[in-house]
Amino acid sequence: MIIGVPKEVKDHESRVGIVPSGVKALVEHGHKVLVETKAGELSSMPDYEYQEAGAEIAATAAEVWKKADMVVKVKEPVEREIPHFRENLVLFTYLHLAPLPDLTEQLLKNKVTGIAYETIRDKEGTLPLLTPMSEVAGRMSVQVGASYLEKERGGRGILLGGVPGVPPAQVAIIGGGIVGINAAKIALGMGAIVTILDVNLHRLRELDDIFNGRLYTVASNSYTIAKATQHADLVIGGVLIPGAAAPKLVKKEMVSRMKQGAVIVDVAIDQGGCIETAHPTTHSDPSYTVDGVVHYCVTNMPAAVPHTSTLALTNATFPYVMKLAQHGAKAAIAADEGIREGVNTYQGQLTYAAVAVSQNKAHKLVSELL
């Protein structure tokens, strides 16, 4: 198989889909890897490392897309990449299609096999390719939030951990999943007062045990969310419904009752966001203010720390890249239930139910199309 690795072109996206060690393993198994020049440069992985591992360096993205049987990326394709779509192309990347009907239409129109990192499941039913970036984004959300609480960035002028004689900031985390637990670790480590809200009581018991009672666990509903956000200096949105649009749990009126200069970091913004006042932003223009509350809603937060993020991501994705390369996409999809869960588009058909519901489209099970 010819595997293509284009340079990411989304705003300030600096990660890369395959690292040199992955190239070496693929080449040793008889595959060809075509890497666009400087694709790994911003992740501190220069062209010569890819060449030493056995990759062929391509001068342009067009060459990579044209020659590759499977393109391995990090983020969903942007408008300038769509002309490269073609029938029988396998695209393996984060897709986050629920809030992107136009991209969905182009994948269907061009009969691209779109396999989404964020919906692949392992034998335990977890989301192994979403987990590492959720870990990075969860940890980053607190340090970003702490920075935006500074007065010069529009915040209340609060030090997250306080000092002796001055109380620390209050942090409310909506969602007790991977994002939530990692945000809580950093917030507690910085000395904040942390409240975490989730609808799953079993999960709240686990979090209480994990943190040994050092944070407050609250059963999530509209009343408790309103109370928590009203008192918080920093609100972190970390809600996930796999493959589907995130529910808008923090309403506009809740935001209007928050403290002036409070900060919201909506990590769920990739799936549309769980804050009603949130809309996607970029690393070039990361924040805006609504009702005196600073919103940070960058859709590719982990790109700010690309070396760490690329290694964490590819540690998880590479076994699937190898399986798809060794068996071919069709055979791998047929043989592996977890990979089947990752297929969002196949032969011009939408194959992921949650995306179909979000976009009011029909769908078919990929197993029926094989």
HUZIJO-V57896 format. One line per field, one symbol per residue. ss: DSSP state (2 for helix, 1 for strand, 0 for the rest). A space follows every 10 residues. Layout:
ss: ???
This chain:
ss: 0111100000 0000000002 2222222200 0111110000 2220002222 2220011100 2222222001 1100000022 2200000001 1110002220 2222222220 0011112220 0000000222 2222222222 2222222200 2220000000 0010010001 1111000222 2222222220 0011111100 2222222222 0000011110 0222222222 2001111000 0000000001 0222220000 0011112222 2000100000 1000001111 0011110100 2222222222 2222222222 2222222022 2222202222 2211110011 0022222220 0000022220
